[in-house]
Amino acid sequence: MAGDWSDEQNDAIVADYFAMLADDIAGRLYSKSEHNRLLQPVIDRPRGSIEYKHQHQRRA
């Protein structure tokens, strides 16, 4: 899928970002790569697009 992100895709990526942020604040380990892998089929976007949206999250 190319082009603009739908509201549903943006909602999913933002929810995922905040889930990672909550883990980060709480000191829990998480894998940004695993989040990306699980999100790809949900929002029908490739790894690179999701990584771009996640780029401000600190842990890999």
For each residue, the residues with C-beta under 8 A, 3 or more apart:
1: 44 45
2:
3:
4:
5: 9 10 13 45
6: 9 10
7: 10 11
8: 11 12 43
9: 5 6 12 13 43 44 45
10: 5 6 7 13 14
11: 7 8 14 15
12: 8 9 15 16 39 42 43
13: 5 9 10 16 17 39 43 50 53 54
14: 10 11 17 18
15: 11 12 18 19
16: 12 13 19 20 35 39 54
17: 13 14 20 21 53 54 57
18: 14 15 21 22
19: 15 16 22 23 35
20: 16 17 23 24 30 32 35 54 57 59
21: 17 18 24 25 57
22: 18 19 25 26
23: 19 20 26 28 29 30
24: 20 21 27 28 30 57 58 59
25: 21 22
26: 22 23
27: 24
28: 23 24
29: 23 59
30: 20 23 24 34 35 59
31: 34 35 59 60
32: 20 35 36 54 57 59 60
33: 36 37 60
34: 30 31 37 38
35: 16 19 20 30 31 32 38 39 54
36: 32 33 39 40 47 50 51 54
37: 33 34 40 47
38: 34 35 41 42
39: 12 13 16 35 36 42 43 45 50
40: 36 37 43 44 45 46 47 50
41: 38 44
42: 12 38 39
43: 8 9 12 13 39 40 50
44: 1 9 40 41
45: 1 5 9 39 40 49 50
46: 40 49 50
47: 36 37 40 50 51
48: 51 52
49: 45 46 52 53
50: 13 36 39 40 43 45 46 47 53 54
51: 36 47 48 54 55
52: 48 49 55
53: 13 17 49 50
54: 13 16 17 20 32 35 36 50 51 57
55: 51 52
56:
57: 17 20 21 24 32 54
58: 24
59: 20 24 29 30 31 32
60: 31 32 33
